[in-house]
Amino acid sequence: MINLDKIDKVYLYIPPADMRKAVNGLSIIIETDMGLKISDNTLYVFCNKGHNMLKILHYDHGFWLYYRKLEKGKFKWPDASGEVTVTFEELKWFINGHELRLVERKYEPLKKGVFY
């Protein structure tokens, strides 16, 4: 079952990725290029050179691979180097076409709690 409610970390792999790669190829990028160990409740996001295709590798006691291709327009992929960590909320905004502001974040994530 897809469980996106408990995502702890989201990593963006900034260099263009080969969209022909599947789970095994993307796992190798995560472990060798990014220097990370694949863990539960973590998303790894890859984008192609044209910035119109995304692949998201999700590990939750097994692999899930999500794929999105834009027919028009491009994702506003950041210009940083290496990998970037974002929150799950920021990823949702990004997938819906908004730009990531990685230099200065103007808000703090809301803590879950009781609001009156």
Number of C-alpha atoms within 10 A of each C-alpha: 5 7 10 13 8 11 15 13 15 22 22 21 23 18 17 13 19 14 16 8 13 12 14 10 12 22 19 15 16 19 12 11 12 15 11 13 10 17 13 16 17 19 27 21 24 25 24 19 12 11 17 17 18 19 22 20 24 25 17 19 9 7 13 14 15 11 13 12 15 11 8 7 11 13 21 14 23 15 9 13 9 11 18 14 16 16 14 19 10 18 20 11 12 16 13 10 14 14 15 16 12 14 7 7 9 8 6 6 10 6 6 6 6 5 4 3
